[in-house]
Amino acid sequence: MAADAIGLTQPSVSNGLNKIRQHFNDPLFIRVGNEMIPTELAKEIFPLISEVIDKVESINNFSVNFDPLTSDQLFTIAMTDVSHLVLLPQLTNYLKEKAPLIRLNIRPITPETSYQMANGEIDLAIGFLPQLEEGFYQQKFFKQYYVVISSKSHPRLDPNNFTLDDYMREYHIDIDAGIGHYHIKNELQNKGLDRNILIRLPSYLGVGLVVQETDAIATVPYYLSQVLLVRENLQILPAPLDFPTYDVKQHWHMSCHHKSSHKWFRQTCYELFKV
């Protein structure tokens, strides 16, 4: 019966038909012998009613369960270039093994990120986003702080005896990206210090290679330095100033807080990146 198909009782269906009859002033069905024949109006509105029934059936058949092994869902994540290097490889390798059909779309964090999260364009943002307002959730991964990197063969620098004078004497690679740039710049300005800037880069992506091939140094987030240390011929020196630290978190909008696929993805990120 139609009532069973859409998960309604027969009286509910009859009541609905009566309302349609009253609205259009049409019986919808007329008896001809032993058969009920639809009226012309009923024939005209049948496609609309059929579409509604199909949508109700889709809702009834919808499952809130999420299976990462079979899902091919696309997750759109906003993150910094530091996260590209520090977090993305680990996440990608995990998904290849545990959720092989899941796809990722990576976007930069911009002033529009919060709006894009609210309207569903972005599922998750990873980084330091202090500007988010009400309607967003957050979960801390780790605390980020700054260190200095230099070429391992740097002729003047010793990691065990690296002073502020050493820091100020060297040429610097300045990375004009994200909140970290302002942390470093403001701390130096507050102390009346002005570094010798050799190169300004728009992101952290090339800083390791540039530092490795020159005598210049760079002030970078600690967890990035660990990645660069493995790939490049670098050494890490302690920052001679107490640059501000910040918490790296994952952020999401309340509109996707209860969605099972998003809950799974957030929990996956938390387990991979928490420190």
One Martini backbone bead per residue (centre of mass of N, CA, C, O) as a GRO file, in nm:
protein
  275
    1MET     BB    1   0.101   0.033   0.014
    2ALA     BB    2   0.141   0.368   0.022
    3ALA     BB    3   0.158   0.405   0.327
    4ASP     BB    4   0.391   0.201   0.369
    5ALA     BB    5   0.603   0.326   0.174
    6ILE     BB    6   0.601   0.617   0.356
    7GLY     BB    7   0.536   0.565   0.669
    8LEU     BB    8   0.215   0.568   0.685
    9THR     BB    9  -0.096   0.588   0.763
   10GLN     BB   10  -0.399   0.556   0.624
   11PRO     BB   11  -0.536   0.806   0.760
   12SER     BB   12  -0.314   1.007   0.673
   13VAL     BB   13  -0.355   0.977   0.370
   14SER     BB   14  -0.657   1.048   0.360
   15ASN     BB   15  -0.623   1.330   0.482
   16GLY     BB   16  -0.443   1.439   0.256
   17LEU     BB   17  -0.642   1.400   0.022
   18ASN     BB   18  -0.867   1.580   0.135
   19LYS     BB   19  -0.703   1.843   0.125
   20ILE     BB   20  -0.665   1.840  -0.182
   21ARG     BB   21  -0.962   1.841  -0.260
   22GLN     BB   22  -1.030   2.111  -0.120
   23HIS     BB   23  -0.824   2.292  -0.262
   24PHE     BB   24  -0.932   2.200  -0.574
   25ASN     BB   25  -1.216   2.094  -0.602
   26ASP     BB   26  -1.147   1.768  -0.622
   27PRO     BB   27  -1.178   1.415  -0.617
   28LEU     BB   28  -0.942   1.267  -0.811
   29PHE     BB   29  -1.155   1.025  -0.783
   30ILE     BB   30  -1.350   0.791  -0.982
   31ARG     BB   31  -1.616   0.580  -1.032
   32VAL     BB   32  -1.586   0.290  -1.262
   33GLY     BB   33  -1.747   0.068  -1.150
   34ASN     BB   34  -1.475  -0.112  -0.997
   35GLU     BB   35  -1.317   0.159  -1.047
   36MET     BB   36  -1.054   0.398  -0.991
   37ILE     BB   37  -1.039   0.713  -1.147
   38PRO     BB   38  -0.853   0.958  -1.247
   39THR     BB   39  -0.833   1.269  -1.280
   40GLU     BB   40  -0.693   1.520  -1.449
   41LEU     BB   41  -0.564   1.648  -1.203
   42ALA     BB   42  -0.429   1.393  -1.091
   43LYS     BB   43  -0.246   1.355  -1.340
   44GLU     BB   44  -0.092   1.629  -1.310
   45ILE     BB   45   0.005   1.583  -0.993
   46PHE     BB   46   0.151   1.309  -0.978
   47PRO     BB   47   0.456   1.384  -1.017
   48LEU     BB   48   0.472   1.543  -0.751
   49ILE     BB   49   0.387   1.317  -0.559
   50SER     BB   50   0.607   1.116  -0.645
   51GLU     BB   51   0.845   1.293  -0.556
   52VAL     BB   52   0.773   1.304  -0.257
   53ILE     BB   53   0.780   0.999  -0.206
   54ASP     BB   54   1.076   0.958  -0.285
   55LYS     BB   55   1.192   1.146  -0.063
   56VAL     BB   56   1.075   0.994   0.178
   57GLU     BB   57   1.220   0.728   0.115
   58SER     BB   58   1.506   0.843   0.138
   59ILE     BB   59   1.480   0.918   0.435
   60ASN     BB   60   1.412   0.630   0.540
   61ASN     BB   61   1.695   0.512   0.403
   62PHE     BB   62   1.865   0.678   0.571
   63SER     BB   63   2.199   0.675   0.697
   64VAL     BB   64   2.405   0.765   0.980
   65ASN     BB   65   2.606   0.583   0.893
   66PHE     BB   66   2.972   0.530   0.875
   67ASP     BB   67   3.196   0.400   0.616
   68PRO     BB   68   3.529   0.432   0.547
   69LEU     BB   69   3.570   0.187   0.342
   70THR     BB   70   3.320   0.300   0.130
   71SER     BB   71   3.360   0.590   0.130
   72ASP     BB   72   3.362   0.896  -0.107
   73GLN     BB   73   3.414   1.139   0.049
   74LEU     BB   74   3.446   1.493   0.059
   75PHE     BB   75   3.700   1.684   0.218
   76THR     BB   76   3.719   2.019   0.332
   77ILE     BB   77   4.032   2.187   0.402
   78ALA     BB   78   4.170   2.427   0.615
   79MET     BB   79   4.518   2.533   0.575
   80THR     BB   80   4.838   2.563   0.620
   81ASP     BB   81   5.156   2.524   0.502
   82VAL     BB   82   5.254   2.381   0.755
   83SER     BB   83   5.038   2.153   0.744
   84HIS     BB   84   5.124   2.033   0.480
   85LEU     BB   85   5.400   1.924   0.609
   86VAL     BB   86   5.309   1.806   0.899
   87LEU     BB   87   5.005   1.662   0.843
   88LEU     BB   88   4.921   1.557   0.555
   89PRO     BB   89   5.089   1.298   0.516
   90GLN     BB   90   4.968   1.139   0.755
   91LEU     BB   91   4.673   1.154   0.665
   92THR     BB   92   4.702   1.024   0.387
   93ASN     BB   93   4.815   0.748   0.478
   94TYR     BB   94   4.577   0.670   0.654
   95LEU     BB   95   4.352   0.680   0.437
   96LYS     BB   96   4.470   0.468   0.242
   97GLU     BB   97   4.417   0.237   0.459
   98LYS     BB   98   4.119   0.313   0.608
   99ALA     BB   99   4.011   0.527   0.355
  100PRO     BB  100   4.050   0.490   0.020
  101LEU     BB  101   3.798   0.689  -0.094
  102ILE     BB  102   3.881   0.928   0.034
  103ARG     BB  103   3.871   1.285  -0.010
  104LEU     BB  104   4.072   1.583  -0.066
  105ASN     BB  105   4.033   1.945   0.000
  106ILE     BB  106   4.261   2.208  -0.014
  107ARG     BB  107   4.273   2.511   0.175
  108PRO     BB  108   4.315   2.818   0.260
  109ILE     BB  109   4.354   3.055   0.501
  110THR     BB  110   4.108   3.307   0.534
  111PRO     BB  111   3.883   3.560   0.594
  112GLU     BB  112   3.650   3.347   0.466
  113THR     BB  113   3.645   3.079   0.630
  114SER     BB  114   3.405   3.110   0.826
  115TYR     BB  115   3.191   3.143   0.607
  116GLN     BB  116   3.253   2.868   0.461
  117MET     BB  117   3.176   2.697   0.707
  118ALA     BB  118   2.880   2.797   0.746
  119ASN     BB  119   2.800   2.714   0.426
  120GLY     BB  120   2.976   2.428   0.361
  121GLU     BB  121   3.256   2.452   0.202
  122ILE     BB  122   3.387   2.390   0.487
  123ASP     BB  123   3.458   2.136   0.726
  124LEU     BB  124   3.768   2.217   0.807
  125ALA     BB  125   3.998   2.375   1.041
  126ILE     BB  126   4.362   2.411   1.059
  127GLY     BB  127   4.487   2.599   1.340
  128PHE     BB  128   4.499   2.957   1.394
  129LEU     BB  129   4.162   3.091   1.501
  130PRO     BB  130   4.073   3.363   1.690
  131GLN     BB  131   3.820   3.492   1.507
  132LEU     BB  132   3.610   3.310   1.596
  133GLU     BB  133   3.285   3.269   1.663
  134GLU     BB  134   2.993   3.186   1.707
  135GLY     BB  135   2.928   2.838   1.606
  136PHE     BB  136   3.203   2.709   1.707
  137TYR     BB  137   3.438   2.455   1.718
  138GLN     BB  138   3.708   2.307   1.928
  139GLN     BB  139   4.043   2.136   1.907
  140LYS     BB  140   4.330   2.038   2.049
  141PHE     BB  141   4.658   1.936   1.957
  142PHE     BB  142   4.890   2.173   1.994
  143LYS     BB  143   5.183   2.342   2.082
  144GLN     BB  144   5.338   2.625   1.941
  145TYR     BB  145   5.678   2.701   1.859
  146TYR     BB  146   6.002   2.855   1.837
  147VAL     BB  147   6.272   2.829   1.604
  148VAL     BB  148   6.599   2.786   1.469
  149ILE     BB  149   6.742   2.775   1.142
  150SER     BB  150   7.025   2.608   0.984
  151SER     BB  151   7.291   2.522   0.853
  152LYS     BB  152   7.499   2.263   0.933
  153SER     BB  153   7.753   2.439   0.791
  154HIS     BB  154   7.769   2.673   0.961
  155PRO     BB  155   8.042   2.888   1.046
  156ARG     BB  156   7.910   3.031   1.337
  157LEU     BB  157   7.704   2.819   1.458
  158ASP     BB  158   7.590   2.710   1.792
  159PRO     BB  159   7.349   2.534   1.957
  160ASN     BB  160   7.506   2.561   2.253
  161ASN     BB  161   7.579   2.889   2.159
  162PHE     BB  162   7.302   3.084   2.128
  163THR     BB  163   7.250   3.420   2.075
  164LEU     BB  164   7.120   3.725   2.026
  165ASP     BB  165   7.363   3.834   1.875
  166ASP     BB  166   7.369   3.614   1.666
  167TYR     BB  167   7.086   3.657   1.555
  168MET     BB  168   7.131   3.967   1.468
  169ARG     BB  169   7.387   3.919   1.276
  170GLU     BB  170   7.224   3.766   1.088
  171TYR     BB  171   7.070   3.651   0.825
  172HIS     BB  172   6.724   3.654   0.703
  173ILE     BB  173   6.434   3.455   0.672
  174ASP     BB  174   6.121   3.580   0.583
  175ILE     BB  175   5.785   3.484   0.676
  176ASP     BB  176   5.481   3.595   0.512
  177ALA     BB  177   5.286   3.399   0.724
  178GLY     BB  178   5.058   3.431   0.920
  179ILE     BB  179   5.062   3.475   1.265
  180GLY     BB  180   5.370   3.427   1.312
  181HIS     BB  181   5.483   3.681   1.182
  182TYR     BB  182   5.361   3.874   1.402
  183HIS     BB  183   5.490   3.758   1.649
  184ILE     BB  184   5.782   3.820   1.570
  185LYS     BB  185   5.763   4.118   1.495
  186ASN     BB  186   5.646   4.223   1.768
  187GLU     BB  187   5.873   4.127   1.955
  188LEU     BB  188   6.097   4.291   1.821
  189GLN     BB  189   5.968   4.572   1.847
  190ASN     BB  190   5.940   4.571   2.161
  191LYS     BB  191   6.279   4.550   2.165
  192GLY     BB  192   6.413   4.716   1.927
  193LEU     BB  193   6.439   4.509   1.681
  194ASP     BB  194   6.641   4.460   1.368
  195ARG     BB  195   6.662   4.269   1.109
  196ASN     BB  196   6.844   4.098   0.855
  197ILE     BB  197   6.691   4.092   0.549
  198LEU     BB  198   6.727   3.890   0.267
  199ILE     BB  199   6.443   3.727   0.260
  200ARG     BB  200   6.107   3.705   0.133
  201LEU     BB  201   5.844   3.485   0.203
  202PRO     BB  202   5.507   3.364   0.146
  203SER     BB  203   5.621   3.085   0.263
  204TYR     BB  204   5.739   2.765   0.400
  205LEU     BB  205   5.807   2.569   0.157
  206GLY     BB  206   6.126   2.694   0.091
  207VAL     BB  207   6.305   2.738   0.351
  208GLY     BB  208   6.493   2.492   0.380
  209LEU     BB  209   6.657   2.521   0.115
  210VAL     BB  210   6.758   2.810   0.154
  211VAL     BB  211   6.909   2.764   0.421
  212GLN     BB  212   7.096   2.533   0.327
  213GLU     BB  213   7.231   2.728   0.081
  214THR     BB  214   7.293   2.926   0.322
  215ASP     BB  215   7.365   3.166   0.594
  216ALA     BB  216   7.087   3.184   0.663
  217ILE     BB  217   6.810   3.235   0.877
  218ALA     BB  218   6.520   3.088   1.060
  219THR     BB  219   6.195   3.137   1.194
  220VAL     BB  220   6.017   2.852   1.322
  221PRO     BB  221   5.821   2.609   1.373
  222TYR     BB  222   5.890   2.329   1.538
  223TYR     BB  223   5.734   2.105   1.368
  224LEU     BB  224   5.868   2.194   1.108
  225SER     BB  225   6.165   2.141   1.182
  226GLN     BB  226   6.134   1.830   1.197
  227VAL     BB  227   6.078   1.792   0.897
  228LEU     BB  228   6.328   1.944   0.778
  229LEU     BB  229   6.553   1.776   0.917
  230VAL     BB  230   6.505   1.518   0.742
  231ARG     BB  231   6.536   1.662   0.444
  232GLU     BB  232   6.761   1.851   0.547
  233ASN     BB  233   7.072   2.037   0.601
  234LEU     BB  234   7.009   2.086   0.931
  235GLN     BB  235   6.971   2.302   1.220
  236ILE     BB  236   6.886   2.355   1.565
  237LEU     BB  237   6.793   2.653   1.739
  238PRO     BB  238   6.740   2.840   1.996
  239ALA     BB  239   6.547   3.080   2.085
  240PRO     BB  240   6.647   3.406   2.215
  241LEU     BB  241   6.335   3.438   2.237
  242ASP     BB  242   5.999   3.484   2.368
  243PHE     BB  243   5.798   3.370   2.173
  244PRO     BB  244   5.494   3.323   2.102
  245THR     BB  245   5.248   3.104   2.150
  246TYR     BB  246   5.032   2.838   2.002
  247ASP     BB  247   4.730   2.682   1.915
  248VAL     BB  248   4.656   2.389   1.752
  249LYS     BB  249   4.346   2.346   1.574
  250GLN     BB  250   4.023   2.230   1.534
  251HIS     BB  251   3.755   2.351   1.320
  252TRP     BB  252   3.387   2.385   1.348
  253HIS     BB  253   3.066   2.383   1.258
  254MET     BB  254   2.752   2.326   1.391
  255SER     BB  255   2.620   2.199   1.125
  256CYS     BB  256   2.848   1.935   1.156
  257HIS     BB  257   2.864   1.808   1.447
  258HIS     BB  258   2.657   1.534   1.400
  259LYS     BB  259   2.797   1.418   1.168
  260SER     BB  260   2.934   1.115   1.122
  261SER     BB  261   3.165   1.175   0.920
  262HIS     BB  262   3.282   1.418   1.078
  263LYS     BB  263   3.338   1.275   1.342
  264TRP     BB  264   3.538   1.076   1.228
  265PHE     BB  265   3.740   1.282   1.110
  266ARG     BB  266   3.804   1.434   1.372
  267GLN     BB  267   3.903   1.189   1.533
  268THR     BB  268   4.132   1.119   1.345
  269CYS     BB  269   4.290   1.384   1.374
  270TYR     BB  270   4.326   1.374   1.678
  271GLU     BB  271   4.484   1.100   1.694
  272LEU     BB  272   4.720   1.195   1.504
  273PHE     BB  273   4.790   1.510   1.643
  274LYS     BB  274   4.810   1.472   1.923
  275VAL     BB  275   5.026   1.579   2.225
   0.00000   0.00000   0.00000
